[in-house]
Amino acid sequence: MLTFIIFIIILGILIFVHEFGHFIVARRNGVKAEEFGFGFPPRAIGMVYVDKTKKWKIIKGNKEVESNNTIYSLNWVPFGGFVRIKGEGGDHSKDADSLASKSAWIRFKVFVAGVTMNFILAWLLLIVLLIMGVNQEIGQEDASVTGAKIQVAAVVPKSPAYEMDLREGDTLLKCVGSDARCEQNFSNISELQSFIADHKGQQITLEISRGDKVLDLIGTPRTVAPQGEGLLGIEMAQTKFVRYSLWAAIKQSPIYMWNILVMMGMVLRDLFTGNAKDIGGPVAVIHFTKQAAALGLSSLIQLTALLSLNLAIVNFLPIPALDGGHILFVIIEKIKGSPVNRNVENWIHTAGFFLLMALMVYMIIHDISRYGLGGIF
């Protein structure tokens, strides 16, 4: 339950920031925002400024309200927020405060604002993360660096490591048993790999640290490993903990953002080439939220920054129903010199929405088969 609550909070922050971007840019460019809501409808309560009385009016429930001002609402479904912009669907095209009546440049700014806000949020979160401190990967030849440690970088679902509950971010300390190598912590990745190889098909115990806990985990390495997975089913990295000053964090954060974007680009490439084994949906996000929560606040901040960038990139893709789809139609309008037929555009966005929902259902089923319900709750 705690994992689900944390997931809802993270998702809420990401969606709210995204929608706030649309809201503030629309308002600054003379476009009416009919409603800006915390959470999703149905509406619990709202308020709107009444010009005639110069006072705020309370709105109870999902009651329709005619007003020239924005309704600010609190809604029953606690997932982020939404903004209802006048003319977003092409209606009210002749009204001066309608998005449909504005120039292509203004509409482009409104549509791209949500993506921009997610980029800004990720940048700010990465600055905070770098100030708090991060684990940076180092070469094995640098294993003697003070504070160097071996961390789990990835866990293959349903592998021996997955079954023994090893998680991304865990620090691998040492083995437990009569083997001479268990008398002290592993000095490098090669030593740990050698220990695992020498005990394939045999039960082993590994001492790990996770957040502020030290745990003994028991598992059995495979005798034969699938290609690219390893006997235990983990990817390891030699890391050291580094903290940055504010100015250093500001300078370093774009490099971190770029590395994340490159990684996302590789995932998208795999998606379009049919090798999208690392693509995940909401269930996968809950799975990684559970792991991040066990590792502490810095891991949750890092996950939120990663998801914010992911939300920005996905929304910027030229897919109907997403911001990128709306931006594409604005670009087509500029090229052809006239707007695309509104009915055709709305039909394409509606079809795109249902296709995205179908994809979401598929990804949920895929994630559950991959991680199992035990890996989520």
Protein Blocks (a to p, Z undefined) as FASTA:
>chain_A
ZZmmmmmmmmmmmmmmmmmmmmmmmmmnopacfbacedjdddfbdcdddfklopacddeh
jbdcddfbdcddddfblghiadddehklopaklbmkbfklpcfklmmmmmmmmmmmmmmm
mmmmmmmmmmnopcddddfklmmpghiacddfbdcehiaklmnopaehiacfbdcdjbfk
lmpccfbfklmmmmmmmmgoiacdddddehjaccdddddddfbdcehkbjnopacddddd
ddddfklmmmmmmmmmmmmmmmmmmmmmmmmnopafkbccfklmmmmmmmmmmnojklmm
mmmmmmmmmmmmmmmpccehiaklmmmmmmmmmmnopacdfklmmmmmmmmmmmmmmmmm
mmmmmmmmmnopmlmZZ
